[in-house]
Amino acid sequence: MADTWLVVGLGNPGTRYEQTRHNVGQMVIAELATRRSETLRAHKANARAAETWLRPGGPKLVLATPNSFMNVSGGPVSQLARFYDVPAERIVLVHDELDIPFDTIKLKAGGGHGGHNGIRDVAKALGTPDFPRVRVGIGRPPGRQDPADWVLDPFSSAERTQLPLVLGDAADAVEQIIGEGLLAAQRRYHAPRA
């Protein structure tokens, strides 16, 4: 499937984690599916997935969320990549990022995992870290709160008012990476805000 892209939102399964910071990647996939009136369904790769298009006549998209916990996301991602015959450079991973302020989107391809165990596991399972990433900022915890607890907390009420805009920006970034390339998307999302 020469022009197929796999877009995976990382997170944890179950209602306990649905609205937590760690699940922002899955929230972006939900936004992309809603834009296309698609519903994610069970897939044999221990994931939920929907097949759709970037736009009519455009590249095919497979939107997916692993059913596994964040730290073991690699298995479902690599199984989906094999099933759809998608190389790493056309797998867009959407995930939370502690080192980026809330409401900020950063894009990159390749590089290290920065302590993010989900990214570490996906890179290990794919045999390469060279895949595009949409990094959705969740910021660092206040005071001395453990980052491991922070990522599993729900967004604050103030953050929840801005969250739809953040999810929309991240979904736009995914679409721009696929439609126009990573560099064009970086120019837009890494530019200083007006």
N, C-alpha and C positions, 0 to 999 in steps of 0.2 A: 504494500500500500504506500506508494511512493510519496504521496502528499498528505500523509496522516500525521497528526500531532497528538501526543498524549499529554493531557493537562491533569496533574494530580495535586489535590489539596491535602496536606498532612493534618493530622489531628488524632484524637482518641475516640473510640466507639462508645456509644451509650448516651443516654439522656443526662447522666451526671456531668458529662464534659461538653455538651452541645454548645453552651454559651460562654465557654472559657477562652482565655487568650490563646491557649495552645491550639485551639480549633479554628483559628481565623482562616487558615488555608482551606478547610472544608467549607467555611462560610462563603469564600470567594467562588468555589466550585458551584455552590447552590445558586449564587448570583448569576453565574454564566449559564447554568441550566435554565433558570427562570427566564432569562432573556430570550431563550430559544424554545420556551414552553416544553422543556424536556424533564423527565423524571429519571433519576438514577435507580437502576435495578441491580439485583444480585448478579454478580459475575463469578465464574468459577475460580478466578484468581484471588479469592478472599478479599473482594472489593465490591463496591457499588459503582456502576458505570453507565454512561449514556453515550451513544454515538450520534453525532450531529455535524454541523458545518460551521465554519467561521462566518460565511455568508453564502447565499446561493451561488453555486459555481466555484466557490472558494475551497480552501483546504478542508479536509475532514478532520473533525475534532473528536477525541475520546475524552470525555470528562470523567474523572474518577476520584474516589476516596477509598483508601484502604479500610478494611474492617479490623485490622490489627491495631495495637497500640502504637503510638508515635515512634517509640524506640526500636520497633521491629517492622518498620514500613517497607524495608527493602524487598522482602519477599513478594508482597503483592505488586509493588511497582515493577520489579523485574519480570514477574509473570505476565503482567499486562503488556509490557514492552515486547516480550516474546510472542504473545498471542496476536498482537496487532502488527508485529514486525516493524517496530518503531525504534530507530537508533537513538542513542543518548542525546544527541544534539537537537532532537525534536521532542524531548520530554521536558515540559515546563513544570517545575515543582513550585508550588505556592505554599509558603510557610511563615510562621511567626518569627520575629527577630527581636531579641532583647536589646541589642546594641543600637537599635534605630528608634527614635522617638515615636510615640503613638501618633498616628495620622500621617506617617511618612512612608512612602513606598520606595524601595531601592531594587535595582535589577542588576543581575550579573550572570555570567556563565562560568562555570568551573570555580576553582579555588578551594579553600579549606572549608571545614564544617563549622568553625567558630564555636565549638563546644555543643552544637546542636546535634543531639543523638539521632534524630530522625534523618537528618542530612547525612550523617556518618553512615548509617545503616543502608540508605539508598545508594550512596556512592560505592560502598563495599559490595552490595548485591549486583549493581550494574557493572562493576569492575572499572569504573571511571567516575571522577567528580565533574566531568565536563558536560554538564547539562544546564540549560537556562533556569534561573531562579527568580521568582517574584517574592521579595522579602518584605513582609508587612510588619511595620514597626509596632511593637507593643510597649516599648520603653522598659526601663529598669524599675524594680520595686522600690518603694519609698523606704527610707530608714534602713533597718537591718533585716527586713523580710527576706527569707530564702528565695532565690529566683525559682527554685523547683516548686515552691508553693505558689508564687506569684503567677506563673504561667497556667496553673490549674484553677485560679480564681476567675470568677466572671468579670466582665468589663464593668467599670464603675458606671454610675448613672450618667455622669458627664460624658464619659467615653461612648456610652450607648447612643447618645444623641448624635454623635459624629460618625458612629460606626457605619451607617449606610453609605455615607460619602466615601469612607476609606475602602469599603468593599467594592464600591463602584469604580474607584480609581484603580484598584488592583485588578479587577476584571477587565477594565479598559487596557491596562498594561499588558495583560496576557494576550488580548486581541491584537494589540499593536506589535508585540514581539512576533507573533505568527504572521500577521499581515504585512508588516513593513520591516521587520528585523529588529534585533536587539539594540543596535546602535541608535536607531531612530527613536525607539522607546526610551532608552536611557537619556537622550537629549531632552525629551519631554519631562520625564519624571525626576531627573537629577538637577534640573535647572532651579535656581533660586525662586521662591514664590514671589509673585508680584505684590 
